Amino acid sequence: MLLNEGEEIHGVYEVDRLLGEGAFAEVYRVKHKFLGRQAMKVFKSPSPELKEIERNLAEAVLLSKIGHPNIIRVFDAGILETDAGTRGYFTMEYVPGGTLESLWNCYRDSFVPILDTVDIIRQVCTGMAVAHSRRPPVIHRDIKPQNILIGYDVEGLRVRISDFGLAKAVNPLTLLASARGTPVFKPPECLQNMDSCAGDVWSIGVTLYLLLTDRLPFRVESRMDLSTGRCWKDKPPPAAEFNPRVDGHLESIISRSLKLNPNERYSNAMEMLEDLRRWEPSKSKHLTQSTGSIDGSKSALGSVSTPEEINPQTMATQAARLARDPSKLMEAADLLEEAIMKEPRLRERYEYQLKLWRRGIVV
């Protein structure tokens, strides 16, 4: 680890704990002396060269320029000294609810409720529509459940798209960029080392299909399937075969977002968003409830190891105790949000209370 728990940084940050790490960086939860909890991304690259640090911080610069409620906010950026040497870092908003992958896994043998699924994907499209509308457009290149954060604000469920580390402003002439990212969520044109706004749409479509069916739309059993294009030979089964809540309108949105030919897809996230906004739920009173997954598993993204954690109900009880101290209300709200996301059955009981806490109200 580059940072240690309890370590003080620049006199204003205190390191709380490691949240996770990838190939290029580690992410920590830190407490700002005046602004509360934030997430700090620290890059692993050991180069002391200013240009290399600036390249690492390009994501922070990009995020600060886009600025949208559905895209993670950046607060600070700079360099710091670690036991391993000088590293670049930036801080961003901390989302205690965690990732969409975590939320999806918490439903265990049930589907994520369809109203929540459509709401989440609409918000993803809303955030990406802003990025795609820039001149030249900014493409994410790695949209997947692990890079979609889910939390609560005063209005309710809110999505933040994170990890723009692979994002790139596309060539204004070709509207394309070199393809990188997670292969299982990449479109067929990635074989030609190309990406575009339509490539982001494909990734959003794969995510939508996964939430609705607990399956990936195309069978990918090896990297050979991707490199040869075998996995895209057959059309994905209709989502309604696995989830009876899926209607014809949603099927058409999935179908268009997953067209093999990018010219037949939605050309950008705004076009997909417009179709999602036209979708209306059926009159079924059970629509907000999750139905059972046919195979009763969440294995599409591989096995997930879940460390020993505090029981979500216990976390909710602890949050209620914390909320008695007005100075700790936001900390209590973070803890309650985390509990709800770990156990969706707590949502009906505590969601309204969480919204009030986010407004600074205790009843």
NORMO-V19822 format. One record per residue. N is the residue number from 0. BURIAL is + if it has 16 or more other C-alpha atoms within 10 Angstrom, else -. Layout:
n:burial
N:BURIAL
N:BURIAL
This chain:
n:burial
0:-
1:+
2:+
3:-
4:-
5:-
6:-
7:+
8:-
9:-
10:-
11:-
12:+
13:+
14:+
15:+
16:+
17:+
18:-
19:-
20:-
21:-
22:-
23:-
24:+
25:+
26:+
27:+
28:+
29:+
30:+
31:+
32:-
33:-
34:-
35:-
36:+
37:+
38:+
39:+
40:+
41:+
42:+
43:+
44:+
45:-
46:-
47:-
48:-
49:-
50:-
51:-
52:+
53:-
54:-
55:+
56:+
57:+
58:+
59:+
60:+
61:+
62:+
63:+
64:-
65:+
66:-
67:+
68:-
69:+
70:+
71:+
72:+
73:+
74:-
75:-
76:+
77:-
78:+
79:-
80:-
81:-
82:-
83:-
84:-
85:+
86:+
87:+
88:+
89:+
90:+
91:+
92:+
93:+
94:+
95:+
96:+
97:+
98:+
99:+
100:+
101:+
102:+
103:+
104:+
105:+
106:+
107:+
108:+
109:+
110:+
111:+
112:+
113:+
114:-
115:-
116:+
117:+
118:+
119:+
120:+
121:+
122:+
123:+
124:+
125:+
126:+
127:+
128:+
129:+
130:+
131:+
132:-
133:-
134:-
135:-
136:+
137:+
138:+
139:+
140:+
141:+
142:+
143:+
144:+
145:-
146:+
147:+
148:+
149:+
150:+
151:+
152:+
153:-
154:-
155:-
156:+
157:+
158:+
159:+
160:+
161:+
162:+
163:+
164:+
165:-
166:+
167:+
168:+
169:+
170:-
171:-
172:-
173:-
174:+
175:+
176:+
177:+
178:+
179:+
180:+
181:-
182:+
183:+
184:+
185:+
186:+
187:+
188:+
189:+
190:-
191:-
192:-
193:+
194:+
195:+
196:+
197:+
198:+
199:+
200:+
201:+
202:+
203:+
204:+
205:+
206:+
207:+
208:+
209:+
210:+
211:+
212:+
213:+
214:+
215:+
216:+
217:+
218:+
219:+
220:-
221:-
222:-
223:-
224:-
225:+
226:-
227:-
228:-
229:-
230:+
231:+
232:-
233:-
234:-
235:+
236:-
237:+
238:+
239:-
240:-
241:+
242:+
243:-
244:+
245:+
246:-
247:-
248:-
249:+
250:-
251:-
252:+
253:+
254:+
255:+
256:+
257:+
258:+
259:+
260:-
261:+
262:-
263:-
264:+
265:+
266:+
267:+
268:+
269:+
270:-
271:+
272:+
273:-
274:-
275:+
276:-
277:-
278:-
279:-
280:-
281:-
282:-
283:-
284:-
285:-
286:-
287:-
288:-
289:+
290:+
291:+
292:+
293:-
294:-
295:-
296:+
297:+
298:-
299:-
300:-
301:-
302:-
303:-
304:-
305:-
306:-
307:-
308:-
309:-
310:-
311:+
312:-
313:-
314:+
315:+
316:-
317:-
318:+
319:+
320:-
321:+
322:+
323:-
324:-
325:-
326:-
327:-
328:+
329:+
330:+
331:+
332:+
333:+
334:+
335:+
336:+
337:+
338:+
339:+
340:+
341:+
342:+
343:+
344:-
345:+
346:+
347:-
348:-
349:-
350:+
351:-
352:+
353:+
354:+
355:+
356:+
357:+
358:-
359:-
360:-
361:-
362:-
